[in-house]
């Protein structure tokens, strides 16, 4: 009889604690999420250094948006280059760069979960990444 009472008491006190723990865990995840900037700049030196990285090599940069990111693909075929970098700062996002010789350079950040999209524009000082919608990237 006593074990039944103990078991019942444990269940009565344990079940509300489980719900409380679960809801606070979800709240922590939301608070830990980053606010992504409307735009940011990648210096010309950082941008150029990306093309010297090999597969699975980490980026060493003072730029928080690039630091500790990992190179997934860096290929070259003639004057065409393609680079894919798994970004550390942006959750589930990749930096994609396609250079078509001297004709065009396409720079985007895409996320698997469709949470963040950026398009890049080359300037004298480097690359300015501006937040955009998925449609802006698809139409390019």
Secondary structure by P-SEA (a helix, b strand, c coil): caaaaaaaaaaaaaaaaaaaaaaaaaaaaaaacccccccccccaaaaaacccccccccccccccccccbbbcbbbbcccbbbbbbbccccccbbbbbbbccccccccccccccccbbbbbbbccccbbbbbbcaaaaaac
